[in-house]
């Protein structure tokens, strides 16, 4: 057995194809009681992806009350219930760390992949 086949066993969960620049809603499970949980959404722009195989992490940035909040999620974490792709973004960078310096609407405005008619 090689490492690739072992990692393939961990990555059984179906996840959508997400890339840097996409706006996503990550639904995470939060434990409320001994046998209860609720889903908590975290919606924002993916500014970075790192790792490979079953160890892929992605960083989501959202702006809440004028303050930027970033959160790193492991893609195949059992805490993640599902990932909803809201909008696909067209970017020219692998890491969008320059969005950290932007404020308000400029921090979330990314061109859509669909072409605009001229």
Secondary structure, 3 states (H helix, E strand, C coil): CCHHHHHHHHCCCCCCCCCCCCEEEEEEEEECCCCCEEEEEEEEEEEEEECCCCCCEEEEEEEECCEEEEEEEECCCCCEEEEEEEECECCCCCCCHHHHHCCHHHHCCCCECCCCCC
